Amino acid sequence: MPSVAVDSLQRLHVCWHAKATANSTYGIYYSRSDDGGSTWSRAQRISPAAADHDQLYSAIALDRQQNPHIVWNSALYSDYYEGDVYHAWSQDQGTTWQPSSQISQSAFHHCFVPTIDFDSKGRCHVTYSDGRFDDQSLNAYYAYSDDGITWNVPVRISSSGVLYDGMVAMVVDAADQVHIAYADNYTPGDIRIMYTNVRSNEVAPPQAIAASNLGIEGHAFHPSLSRDERGVIYLLYCDAPAAAGLDKLNRARDEDIDAFRWNRLLLAGAGDIYLSLSRNDVWLPGANVTSDAVDSQNPEMPSRQTGSDAVHLLWMNVESTTAHVVRYARLNTRSVASAPPRVVHLSPQADAVGAPYFSVHRLFADFDQRIVSDSLIPENVILRGEKSGALSAVLSYLEDQKRLLISPMSDFQPEEKVTVRLRNHITNEAGLGLDGNGNGVDDGSPEDDVVWRFTTQARDTIAPSLAIGLLQHPVLSRYLSVYVKSRERLASAPVVQIGEEMIAMSLLNSETFLYKGDYRLSSGGMMQLSATGTDLAGNEGRSDRGFAAALLTVAQGGVLHSPDGRVQLYVSAGALSEDAFASMVRIEPGDLTHSNSRGESECCYAIWPEQLNGKLVFTQATAGSGTPVIQRRDADGRWVNLATVQEGDRLSASTPRMGVFRVTASEQLPEHYQLSQNYPNPFSAGKSETSFQVQLPQRQVVEIAIYNLLGEKVHTLLRGALNPGVHRFTWNGRNASGARLAAGLYFYRFSSGNYLLTKKMVILP
């Protein structure tokens, strides 16, 4: 039973259970696709290895940060599927995973098929069944977690102890209400769908919402829940009344049953699929989705119904002992238009000049209402080029967007006039054809055909422009993400390499032609990254970018030099908690890099990873009027002055974290000396940071230090010449040796010549 989730970037996250070898136990695996399913990451085993228990029936959901969470149950076949429910999650969109933890807590340890969902506040909700049917201990349970680490004690939400199939369905609506359904032996042999909900941690009493459609003891089971954008909750389930009737005879042989009732049970032997819905907490009776002699089973729905005008349904038909077929139905929830359809938008636009002549560029027409897809056939969509003649195309219809896509099977000719004709035989759901002449009437004649023409571009002879960006992993510092962005569509992924090593690239965004690959640093030094891409016309473009990397160690620290030699980062011994790679890249104005996403107009330098602290040294400082100062860009995009010391053409400043830096000239100078109050105050030493500013009207030799209540100096933030301007200092509550200071009251003092400024700060426990 695989499970899939789609994040906001249209990346697919999938989990499933499988065996690594024929003789091993089942485990839970995960993979991600960044290009709509064309390519997939290498499968990762999420569950720990177990010698006896299988890990089965995984379900996946995404939190507000688009991180995947997976739940599953373990199972020991020799003991009635003995096992528990487990949870694992990723903090970096599926790249690495936290160790799994057990959610279920019971004396039964017979957990089965968990489900998972998230609400708008980020709370994780999980349901599952636990217990044995035979001893009437099989019930549904509900648990939640606000951080993915700690879980409440699971709450039992059923009371009968005889859940029919152990399948518990769940969905969370837009108001953060949790809806839960399960199949219960309401009375012996009478299997019904029970429903409950959770609001503000309060579980409502279960109520029966679906039973056999024949009005007799029935067999309603395998519930699936979904919601739409209007707040409607949908229940899809299977109803097999004959099986339940036979089951009742086996359970209660002494019960009277007449011949008429017995025949009704036998005639209704095949299972059918039913759909019910609830709005404003009122459930409607189930209605047939199927009604035939074929046994229909295992109904499923997506947890979220996209749009507000249709419900999407899946189920399996058992057509024979060897033929099981998956069926799909789309139930419209909107009214049918009474006016003929019209085309409201075309691409390329009518009479456009310079349209791409490559077949990968699809044409499309948007309608003002839904179109019957069966009327979108080649006879009704005619494509002809002035040079190429009649052209074949693949037609597809995006129903939610009311859009016809026309994908030519071959290229047009350069500078060719192309004509597209949409015939009046294209109809809406009421059977009305296209209104091409705009008179509001389906005339049924060629006058109602929609005809548009455009001219293709001249032959493309210009090489594609490629931009290269780099981003270092915030935790696994050995790994770099390499981005290549083209200004036009490429025939295939660009060829990217660092030295002799090739980097596999995958398409990250088909609209912006952005590609991504991963590179593992094995050593430091100056490195050259090159990217070569070929556009659809066969023109080849190339781009190069230099960057620097260095391995910094706990014992010795290290030095990182920029590729152009203008910037050095010095990290002292003992400043790191573990060895780490650092990298630096120069960002030019107009670069299409991740670090220049705000479009900086000056040259700057990006240094990773962010959690490093050290001393920056710039040489060949900026020229011009004003006092040069080193600045770091904050998260909100503002440039903040660092306490900068100038010695000739050499500028230096300490920084508690890395990011994007530049040197600029400070034009406006303060008129007075000033020391600001630190913020936040109080703060937690070693867990957070506090910042304050110093204003200097002229260049001074200064000391900025921290003192305890006894007047003892516990840390010196700066001692040396400081340029005029506004300088920000950040302190993490540690002394010069890196030890966390005790909670209490401290003083931070600015001293320079005859000037002495002091303020208080408080460190929390």
N, C-alpha and C positions, 0 to 999 in steps of 0.2 A: 504494500500500500504506500506508494510514494505521495509526497505532499509538496506543494509549490506555493511560493509567495513572490509578488512582484513589488519592487520598491519604487520610489518616486523618480528614479533615473531609468526606469524600465528594465532594471537588471532582474534576472530570474534567479531565485534561491530555491534549491530543491533538496529534499532529504528522502532517504529510503532505507530499507533494511536489506542486507545481502550477506552472502558468505564470501570470505576471502579465498577459501579453498573448499573443495568438496567435503572435507571431513571436519571443517572448523564450525564454530557456532556462528549464528547470525549476529551482525553488528549494524550500527546506525552510521550512515555515510551522508556527506554533504558535498554539493558542488554549486558553482555560481556561473552564470553566463552574463557577460556584459554587452552582448550584441544580439539580443533577442533569440538566443538559442542556437546560433550558428556554431559557436565554439564554447567550450566549457572548461572551467578550472579543473585541475586534477582532484579526483574524489578524495576527501579527507574522512578518516574514521573518527567519529565524534564520541562514540561510546567506548568505555574501557573494555579491554579484552576480558572475557570470562570463560572459564574452562567448561562449565556445565550449563549456564543460563544463556539462552538466546536473547537478543535485544531486538524488539519488534515494534511495528505499528507506530511509526514516528509521525509527528505533526509539526508544522513550522508556522511561525508568525513573526512579524517585524515590529520593533518598538519605534518610538518617535524619532530616534536617531538612525533609522533604517538598518538597525543591527538585527540579524536573525536570532531567534530563540527556537529551540527544538525540545520537544518532550517525547518520551517513548516509555514502553513498559518492558521489563525483563520477563522471561518465561522459562520455566522448567517443565518440559513436556511430561516427564515421568510423574509429576505431582500436580495434575490439574492446572497446568500453566502457572505454577507458583512463581511470583515475582512482584516487583514494585515499580512505581513511576519515577522517572528521572528527568532532569532538566539540564540543558547546557546552552550557553549563549556566547556570542561573539561581540567584542567591543570595537571591531574595525571592519564591519560589513562582511564578515565571513572569512577574513584572511587567517586569523588565529582564533582559538576557542578556549574559554575558561573550562576548568575541570567540571565534570558533571556532578550534580548533587541530587539526593533523593528527596522527593516531594511527599510521597504517600507515607502515612503513618497509621498502621492498623495491626491488629492481631491476625488478620486473615492472610495477607500477602498473596492475594490472587487478583492483582490489578490487570486492567485490560483497556486497550485503545484510548489513550488520553487525547484530549483536544486542547487547543490553546488559542487565546485571542488577547488583544490589548484595547484599553479604553483611551480616551483623549488625554487623560492625565498621565499616561505611561504605566498604569498598573497592569500587571500581567495576570490573566485569569486562566485557570486550568480546571478541567473536569475529567473524571474517569470513573470506571466502575471497579468494585473490589468485593470479593467474597465468592461463595459457592452457591449455585442455584439449588443443588440437591439438599443442602442443609438450611436453606432459606436465609442465607447471610449475604446474598448478592445485592448490593445497593450502589447508588450513584453518589459521588463525592465531589466537592468543590473546594478549590484552594486559590489563594491569590498572593502576589508579592509586589511590593512597591519598588524594589531595587534589583530583583532577579537573584538575590542572595538569601535573604531571609523570607520564610513562608509562614503564613498562619497555620494553625492546626486545621487540617482538612475537615470540612463540615459535611455531614451526611445529609443529603437532600431528598432521599427516598426512604420509605419506611417498610415496604412490603417484604424486602429481602429476596424477591423473586423477579429481578430484572430479566426480561426474556432473552436478549442477545448480548447484554453487556455494553451496547452501543449508546453512548451519551453524546448528544449534539449540543452545541453552544454557539452563540453569537452575541457580540456586544454592540448595542446600538449607539447612535450619535449622542444620546443623553447619558451614556455610561451605564445604562441598565444592562445587566447580564441576563440573557434568556437561555433556558436550559430545557431540553426535552429528552425523554428516554422511553423505551418500551417496557411495560410492567404487566405482570400477570395480575390484573385488577382483582379478579377472582380466579380460582383454578380453571384454566382453559380459556379465560377471557382476557386476551392480550390487548392492551390499549396504550396509546401514546399519552404519557403524562407530561405536564408542563409546570415549570416554576420559574421565578425570576429573583434576582438579587439586586436590591437597591440599598445603597449606603450600608453595606455589610449585612442587611437583613434579608433572610431567605423566606420567600412567601410559601405558604402551604401548597403542595402539589395538587393539580387538578387535571382530570381527564379531558383531553381536547380532541381525541380522535379514536374511534372504535371501528368495528366492521361496518361497511357501508350497507350491509344487508339488514342491519338492525337486529342481528342475533349475535351470540357469542362469537367474536371474530378474532382476527389475527393481524392487528395493525402493529408494524414493527419497523426497524431500521429508519429512525427519523434523521432528517437533515434540515438545518435551520439556515436562513439567510435574511438579510435586510436590504432595503433600498434607501435612496436618498430622501424619501418622503416619510420615513419612520415606520413603514410597513414591515412586519415580520412574516416570513414565509416558512411554512412547514411542508416538506415533501416526505412521503412515507410510502411503505408497501402494505397492501392489504391482501391477505390470502386466507379468506374465511374458512375454506374447506379444511385446510391443515389444522386450524384451530379447533374446528368442530371435531375432527378425528382425535385430536389431542384431548379434548374434553371427554370423549367417550373412554379413552384410556385411563383418564384420571378419575372419572366418576361413572363407573360402569352401571351403577344402580339407578342413574337418573333416567326418567322417562323422556322419550323423544319420539315424535310421531313420524310417519312415513313422508309426509309433505315436507316437513322441516329437514329431514335427512336428505331428500332429493335436492332441495335448494343448496345444501352444503356441497353435495357432489358436483352440481352443475357449475358452481363457482370455484372450481378447483384451482384455476390458474391465478397467480398473483397479479395484481394490477397496481399501478402507481397513482397516488392521490396527492392533491395539492390543497392546502388550507392556508389561510392568512389571518393575521391579527392586526387590527389598527385600533388605537386607544384602548388596548387591553381586552378587546372583544374578539374571540376566535369564531370564524365562520366554519360551517360544516365542510368536510373535505369533498373535492370534486375530482372526477376521473380525469387523469391525463392519458391513461391507456384503458382500453376495455375490449379485450380480445381473448382468444384461447391460448395466447403465448404467455408463458410464465415470465413476469417482469420482476426484477430484484435489484437490490443495492442502489437505491436512488441517492443522488448527490446534487448539491448546488454550491456555487461559490459563496463564501461567507458574505461578500458584498456584491450586490447586483449593480453593475455599472449603468449609469443613466437612470431615468425614471419612467421609461416607457416599455420595458420588457422584463421578463423573468426567464433566466436560462436554466435548463434542467438537463440532467444526465441520468441514465439508468442502464441496466443490462437486461437483455432479452435472452432467455434460455430457449432457443429455437429447436435444439435437439441435444442429445447427450454429448455431442461433439462440436456443437456450434453455439457459442455464446457471443452475442453481438451487442456492442455499446450503441445506445440510441441517444439522440439529442433533440430537444424541443425548445423553441423560443415562443413564449406566450406574450403577445402584445397586450399592453395595459393602457392603450390610448385609443382615441376615436379615429375613424377613417375620414380623410379629407373628402370634401364634396366638389372641389374645384380641380381642374386639370393641372398637372405638375408643370413647373417652369424651371428653367436653368437660371440660377442667380449669380454664378461665378464660374469663370473658365480659367484654365492655366495650360499653356500660355494664353494671355489675353487675346481677344480678337484683334487682328491686324498688327500683332506684335512683330517687331523686327529684332533679330539677334537671338532667337530662342536656341537653346542647345540642340545639336543634331544627334546627340548620342542616345541610344535606346534606353540606357539606364535612367534617363530623365523621363518620368512618367507624365502623361497628360492627365488632367482631371476636370470633371464638370460637377458642380455642386447643385443640387436640386432644392426646391423650397419645401419638399415633403418627401415622405418615404416612397421608394420605387419598388415595384415587384422585380426581384433579382432575376426571375426566369425570363423577363423581357429584355434583359441585357445580353443579347446574343450578337455574333458578328454581323448578321444581316441587318441589325438595327444600329450598329456603330461602325461606320465606314470611314476608313483612313486612306488617304491617297496623297502621294507626293508628285509634284510637277515633273521631277526627273525620275523618281523611283517607281511611279505607278502605284497600283494597289498594294497596301501593306497590311500584313497580318499583325494582330495584337492580342495580348492576353487581357481579358476584362475581369475586373473584380469590383465588388461593391462594399463600401464601408457603411453599414446600415446606421450606426450611431451618428455618423457625420453626414449622412445622406449624400455620399460622394461616390461617383463612378471613377475608377482608376483605369487608365488606358496605358498599357505597357507595350510599346512597339517591340516586335521580335527581331528587328534589325535597325541599324542606324539610318537616319535620313541622310540626304546629301547636303554638303555645305551650301549655303545661299540657295536653299530650295523652298518654294512656296508649297505649303501643306494645307490640305483641306480636310476638316473633320465634319462628318454629318451624323447627327443623332436623329433617328427617324421618329416620327409621330407614334410608331408602334410601341415605344417605351411607355409603360403605363404605371399608374399608382395602384394602391390596394383596392380602390373602387372601380378599377378597370378603365379609367380615363387616360387618354394618351397625351403626349407632350403638347403644350400650348406654345408653339414656336413663334407665332406672329403676335402674341400678347393680347388677343381679343377676349380672353377669358373663356373660350369655348374650344372643346375638342372637335375640330373640323374633320379629322380623319383624312387629311390630304397632305401632300408634300409641302404645302404652305406652312404647316405646323412643324416641319422638321427644323431642328436647330443646326445651323451651319456656321462654322467659324474657321477663319484662315489665319495663318501666321507664316513668317519667313524665318528660316534658320540662320544661324550666325555664319560668318566667314570661317574658313578653315583655321583651326586653332594651331598656332605655331609658337605660343609663349609657354615657357617652362613653368611648372607650378611653383608657387612660393610656399616654403615650409618654415615653420617656427618651432623651436625646440624648447621645452620646459622641463624642469627637474623638481622633484619633491621627495624629501627623505622621510622614511617611516618614523613616526614619533617615538616608537618603542623599540622596534627592531632596527637599530640604526645602521645595520649592515646593508639594508635594502633601500634602493632608490626607485621611485616611480618615474619613468621617462614618458613624456607627452610629446606628440608631434601633431601639429595642427596645420592643415592645408587650407589654402584659400579657395580651393576647388576640389571636386570629387576626383579621387584617384582610382586607377584601374585595379589596384590591389594595395594591400597594406605596405607602408613604406619599409625600405630596408634600412635598419638602424644598427649601428655597431659602435662599440667602444674599443678602440685598438683593433684586435683581430676577433674579438668576441661579438657574435651576433645576438641581437635582442629581439625576441618574438613580440610582435605588435598586434593588438586586436583593436577593432573599431569600437570606440567608446560612445560616440554620438554621431549618428549618420546625418544629422542636420547641419552640424558645424564641422564635419570631417575631422574629428578629433580621435587620435589613436593613443593607446597606452600600452606600455610594456614595463617589465620589472627587471632590475639589474642588481646583482649581489656583489657588493664590494669585497674584494679579497686583499687589497693592499691600498696604501695611500699614494699621493703624488698628484702631479698635474695630468689631467686626462682630457682626451679629445673625443667628443661624441659627434658622429656624422649621421645624417638621415638623407636617404635618396628616395624620391617618389616619382612615379610615372603617371601622368594624367590620362584621360580617356583617349586623347589624340596621339598618345605615344611620346609626348614631350617629357623629358626627364629634368627634374629639379633637385637641387642639393642644398643642404644647410649644415653648418658646423657650429658647435658650441663647446667651449672649453670650461672645465670646472676643476675644482681641487678637492681632494679628500685627504684626511689624515686619521690615523688610529691614535686616539688619546687613551692613556692608561691611568689607572688609579694611582700607581706608584710614582709615575713620572710626569703625568699631565701630558703636555705636548704643545706644538705650534702648528697652526693652519695658515697657509699663505693663499691669497687670492690668485687667480690665473694671471692677472696683469701685474702682480707684485706690489700693488698699492696698499693692500690691507693685510694685516696679520692679526690672528687671534691667539692669545697666549692663555693657556689653561694650566693652572698651577697643580703641583702634586697634591693628592688628597682631595681635590675638588670634586672628583667623580666617585659615585658609589660603585660603579662597575666600568670596565673598559668599554669604549664606544667609539664609533666612527663619527667624524664631523665632516661636513662638506660646505663648499662656498661657491657661488656662481655670481658673476657680474651681470646686472640687469641693465640693458640699454633702454633709453626712451623708446616707446613704441613696441617693445618686446611683447609677444603673445605668450608670456610665461605665467605660471600659476602665481608667482610672487609679484607679478606686475599687473595683476588683474584690475587694479585701480587706475592703470594708465599713468604711471609716473612720468614727469617731464624732465627728470634729472637722472643721471647715472646713480645706481645704488647697488648694494650687495646683499644677497640673501645667504644666511648662515643657518645651518641645521645641525643637530636637533634643537628644538626650542629650549629644553630644560637645562642646557649647558649654561655655565656662568664663567666669565673670564674677562680678560683685558683686551680691548681693541686698539690697534695702532694704525692710523692712516698716514701715509706719506704723500708728498706732492699735494698739499692741501689746496682747497679751492681758492682761486684768485678773486680779486675784486674788492669792492668796499665792504666794510663790515667785519665783524669778528667771526672767524670760522668756528663751527661747533659740530660735533657728531650728534646725529639724531637717530632715534629708533622709531619705527612706525608701530603705533598701538593697534589693538584689535579693531578699534572703531575707525581706523584710517588716519588718525591725527599723528603728525610728527612731533615727537617729544625730545627736548634737548637732554643730552647726557652731560654729566659733569666732565667737561673737556679741559685737558691740560695741553698747552701748546709749547713746543720747544723747537724753534725754527720752523721748518716746513713739516714737522712731525706733530700729529695730534693723537692723544690717547684718552681713553675713557673706559671705566669698568662698567660691565652690564650684568645684571643678575640672570638674564635669559637672552636667548638668541632670537633672530627674526630678520627684518629687513632694515638696513642701515644706510645712511648717506652722510656726506659732509656738505653743509650749506653755510652761507654767510648770514649772521644775525645782524639785521639792520637797526632795529630799535633796542636801545639799551635802557635798563632800569635807572631811575633817578636816585633810589635809596637802597640801602641794605635791608633785606627782609628774609625772614625764616618762616615758612608756612607751617601750619599744624599738620601733623601726619594723618594719613587716611589709608586704610581704616584704623580706627583707634577706639577700643582696644583691638588686638589681633592675636593670633596663636602662633607662637614661635615654632618654626620648622614646618608648619602646616600651611601657612599663608604668608603674604608679604605686606609691608606697609611702605608708603611713599611720602616724601615731602619735597618742597622746592626751596632753593636758595637763590636770591636775586643779588647780583653784584653790579654796581655802576661802573666799576673799573677793574682792570686786571690786578689780582691780589694773590699773595701766598696765603693759603687758608688751611685750616684743619677742621674737619667735621668728624665728631666722635660721639660715642655712646657711653654714658656713665650710669652706675647703679646708685642706690640710695646712700651708700657709704662714700660716694665721691670717687670710686675707683673706675678707671677707664676700662671698659670691657671690650670695646671694638672701635677701630679707627676706619671710617669709611673713605676718607681722603686726606692726604697731607701733601701739599704742593701748590704750584701756581695754577690759578683758575681764571679763565677769560671772563670778561664782562658778559652779562646775559642772565637768563633764567635757566637753572640747572635742576634736574630732578634726580633725587637719590632714592634708591629702593633698598630695604633691609629685610632680611628673612628671620630676624630674631636669634641669630647664631653669633658666636664670637669668632675671632680670627682663626681658631682651630677647627671651626665647623661644628662645635658643640652647641646644642640648644640651651638657651639661657632659661633660668627659672622664672616662673610667673611673678609679676610684681610691677612696681613703678620704676621707670627709667627716665633718664634725661638725654636728649640729643642737643649737642652744642656746636654752634658755628663761631669760630674765632679767627680774627685777622687783624693784626696790628692793634688799634685801639677799639675795635669792634668785637663785641661778645654778645651773642644771641642764644638763648636757651629755651627749650620747650619740653613738656612732659609727654610721655607715652606709656601705655599700659600693655603688658603681655599677659594673656590669659593662660590658665593652666592647660 
